[in-house]
Amino acid sequence: MAVNPNLAKAVDAYFTKTIVAPDPALEEALAANAAAGLPSIDVSAPQGKLIHLLARMTGARKALEIGTLGGYSTIWLASALPDGGRLITLERSAKHAEVARRNVARASLAGKVEIRTGAALETLPKIEAEGLGPFDFVFIDADKENNAAYLEWALRLSRPGTTIVVDNVVRDGEVADATSRDPDVVGVRRMFEMMAREPRLSATAIQTVGAKGWDGFALAVVK
């Protein structure tokens, strides 16, 4: 049965109103992102709350986010960490990172969050060299072409029990098309192939519909 996209958005709005609950800092972050001309590709409110709850359920104290954008998901994740917790988030664009810094500060989370600017594949080796791992929770939501490389780094910076979440892995169903030449689809498929052969990971993937269309996320735990 085909899903009515307007109805799917209405369901997300209902969930947000009833159980997610509005948060002024998050709403202001989205408004600031739009005012700055950032692309509207943040996670939805129910998805953000899911990341938040997963981090809380796993007892995460140190988290790594690959792909900050304007800091909307950053706020969700950082707010799940306990006092003394730390989130390092990586953003390629200096403009996006500056918007994110203002949003995080407005949410009173600057003390928990460090935003590093630059290509993640250049920043991640520095994080390893500084001995900042292992991380308890890793959220990957950056350019999909490099998903397999990001997953490899997540493993290098993990410990047994680390939770890894990867966003946007369904691609409107195109992930099932082995003939696709779309770089994002190819990148996601390479990541899944790596997950399948990686003995250190136990993983699954979930399809979602809602305000962000037909997509989904992968969830893995380091054994």
C-alpha positions in Angstrom: 0.0 0.0 0.0 1.4 3.4 -1.0 2.0 5.9 1.8 0.4 9.3 1.5 3.3 11.7 2.1 1.0 14.4 3.6 -0.4 11.9 6.0 3.1 10.7 6.9 4.0 14.3 7.7 0.9 14.7 9.8 1.7 11.6 11.8 5.2 13.0 12.5 3.6 16.3 13.6 1.2 14.3 15.9 4.1 12.4 17.5 6.0 15.7 17.9 3.1 17.4 19.6 2.1 14.5 21.9 5.2 12.6 23.0 8.3 14.4 21.7 7.2 17.8 23.1 8.3 21.1 21.6 11.7 22.5 22.7 12.4 26.2 22.2 16.1 25.7 21.7 15.5 23.1 19.0 12.9 25.2 17.3 15.2 28.3 17.4 18.0 26.2 15.9 15.8 25.2 13.0 14.8 28.8 12.5 18.4 30.0 12.6 19.4 27.3 10.1 16.7 28.4 7.7 17.7 32.1 8.2 21.3 31.3 7.4 20.3 29.4 4.2 21.4 26.0 5.4 19.7 23.0 3.6 16.7 21.6 5.4 18.1 18.1 5.8 18.1 17.9 9.6 16.7 14.8 11.3 13.0 15.1 12.1 12.0 15.8 15.8 10.9 12.1 16.3 14.2 11.0 14.8 16.2 13.4 17.0 14.4 12.1 20.1 15.3 8.6 19.0 19.0 9.5 18.9 18.6 11.1 22.3 16.9 8.1 23.8 19.4 5.6 22.3 22.3 7.6 23.8 20.6 7.7 27.2 19.7 4.0 27.1 23.3 3.0 26.4 24.6 5.3 29.2 26.8 7.2 26.8 29.2 9.7 28.3 31.4 10.4 25.3 29.9 10.7 21.8 31.1 11.5 18.3 28.9 13.0 15.6 30.1 13.0 11.9 28.1 15.7 10.2 27.0 18.7 12.3 25.1 20.9 9.8 23.5 23.6 12.0 23.6 21.6 15.2 20.0 20.4 15.4 20.9 16.7 15.9 23.9 17.9 18.0 21.6 19.4 20.5 19.5 16.3 20.7 22.5 14.1 21.3 24.4 16.4 23.7 21.3 16.8 25.8 21.3 13.1 26.4 24.8 13.1 27.9 25.2 13.4 31.7 27.0 16.2 33.5 30.6 15.9 32.5 29.7 14.2 29.2 31.4 15.3 26.0 30.3 15.4 22.4 32.8 16.0 19.5 31.0 16.8 16.3 32.6 17.3 12.9 31.5 19.7 10.2 33.2 20.4 6.9 31.6 23.8 6.3 32.9 26.7 8.4 29.7 28.5 7.8 27.6 25.6 9.0 29.9 25.1 12.0 29.5 28.8 13.1 25.7 28.5 12.9 25.9 25.3 14.9 28.1 27.0 17.6 25.5 29.7 18.1 22.7 27.2 18.3 24.5 25.0 20.8 25.3 28.0 22.9 21.7 29.1 22.9 20.7 25.6 24.1 23.2 26.0 27.0 25.2 23.0 25.8 28.5 24.7 24.8 30.2 23.1 27.8 29.5 19.6 26.5 30.1 20.2 22.8 33.2 20.7 20.7 32.7 21.5 17.1 35.6 20.7 14.8 35.7 22.2 11.3 37.2 20.4 8.3 36.8 17.3 6.3 36.0 14.5 8.6 38.4 12.1 7.1 41.2 14.6 7.9 39.8 15.4 11.4 39.2 11.8 12.5 43.0 10.8 12.5 43.7 13.8 14.7 41.0 12.7 17.2 42.7 9.3 17.3 46.1 10.7 17.7 44.9 12.9 20.6 43.6 9.8 22.3 40.0 11.1 22.6 38.4 7.7 22.1 36.9 5.4 22.7 33.5 6.8 22.2 30.3 5.3 23.7 28.0 6.5 20.9 28.7 7.5 17.3 26.2 9.2 15.0 27.1 9.3 11.3 25.1 11.7 9.1 27.5 13.3 6.6 28.2 12.8 2.9 27.0 9.3 2.0 29.8 8.6 -0.4 32.2 8.2 2.5 29.9 6.1 4.8 32.2 3.0 4.7 35.2 5.1 5.6 33.3 6.8 8.4 32.1 3.4 9.7 35.7 2.2 9.7 36.8 5.2 11.8 33.8 4.6 14.1 35.2 1.1 14.8 38.7 2.4 15.3 37.4 4.9 17.9 35.0 2.5 19.6 35.0 -0.1 22.4 32.9 -3.2 23.0 29.4 -1.9 23.6 29.7 1.2 21.5 26.5 2.1 19.6 26.8 3.3 16.0 23.8 4.9 14.2 24.0 5.8 10.5 21.2 8.1 9.0 19.7 8.2 5.5 20.4 4.6 4.5 17.3 3.8 2.5 17.5 6.6 -0.2 13.8 6.4 -1.2 14.3 2.6 -1.7 17.3 3.0 -4.1 19.6 1.2 -1.6 18.1 -2.1 -3.0 19.2 -1.3 -6.5 22.6 -3.0 -7.1 22.9 -1.2 -10.5 22.6 2.3 -9.1 25.4 4.6 -10.0 24.2 7.3 -7.6 27.3 8.1 -5.4 25.2 8.3 -2.3 23.5 4.9 -3.0 26.9 3.3 -3.8 28.4 4.7 -0.6 25.5 3.4 1.5 25.7 0.0 -0.1 29.5 -0.2 0.5 28.8 0.6 4.2 26.3 -2.2 4.5 28.6 -4.6 2.8 31.3 -3.7 5.3 28.8 -4.2 8.2 27.9 -7.6 6.8 31.5 -8.9 6.8 32.7 -7.1 9.9 32.8 -9.7 12.8 33.0 -7.0 15.4 29.5 -5.6 14.6 26.0 -6.7 15.2 23.7 -4.6 13.0 20.3 -4.0 11.6 18.5 -1.4 9.6 15.0 0.2 9.9 13.0 1.9 7.2 11.1 5.0 8.1 8.4 7.3 6.6 7.5 10.7 7.8 8.4 14.4 7.5 11.7 13.3 5.8 10.1 11.0 3.3 11.0 7.4 2.8 14.4 6.7 4.4 15.8 4.9 7.4 18.8 4.3 9.6 21.3 1.6 10.4 22.0 0.6 14.0 25.0 -1.4 15.1 26.7 -2.4 18.3 30.3 -3.3 18.7 30.7 -6.7 20.1 
